Structure formats: structure tokens, C-alpha cells
Amino acid sequence: MTGIETRYLAQLKNLLAECRHMAAYGEAIWARDTEALVWAIRQLGGEEAGEE
């Protein structure tokens, strides 16, 4: 993985953490965003995306 891919992956993981936090309040849009981010992270090779 290149340096830029590593940075993108880190940014996606940070965004995922924020979306999970907001999804905890029951907003459906945040839950959908969480699912999309998990998919994107897995596509980049971040298999640990499914961890809570």
C-alpha cells in the first residue's frame, strides 16, 4: 500500500468512527454511511473495518 493509500485508509477509519458514534443516536442515514465506509475500507484492504 502506498503512502497516500495509507493516509486515505486512516481518514476513512476516522470518518467511520464518527459515523458509528452518530449512528448510535438512531439516525438511519448514519447507519447507511457506516455500511458504505466499511465497504470502502475493505476494498482498500483494511479488513479490520468490521470491528466495533
N, C-alpha and C positions, 0 to 999 in steps of 0.2 A: 504494500500500500504506500502510495506517495505521501509526501508531507501535507499536500493540500487535501488529499482524501482523508487523512487522519484528522485534520482540522475540521473538515465538513462533518465527519462522523462525531466528533466531540460536540460540535454545535447542535447536531440533530439530537444527541443524547441529552443535552441540556434542555432543549425545547421539549423533548419527550417528558422529562421530569416535571417541567412546568405544566404541560398539558395534563399529566396524571394528577397533579395537585388540583387543577381546576376541575377535572372530571369528577373528583371526589365530592364536589358540591352538587352533582347530579345533572349538569348541563350536557345534553346529548351531543352537541357539536364538539365538545372537548373529547368525548369518548371516541368519536369518529376520527378526530385528528390524531389521537393516541394510536389508533389502529393503523392509520396511514404512516405515521412516523416509525412504528415498529417494523412495518413492511419495508420502508426505505432503508432503515438501519440494517436490516437483514440482507438487503440487496447489496449493501456496501461491505458486507462481511462481519458486521457486528452482531454475532449470534446471541449475545447476552441481552439483547433488547427486550426479550420477554420477561426478564427478571423484574420483580417489583422492588 
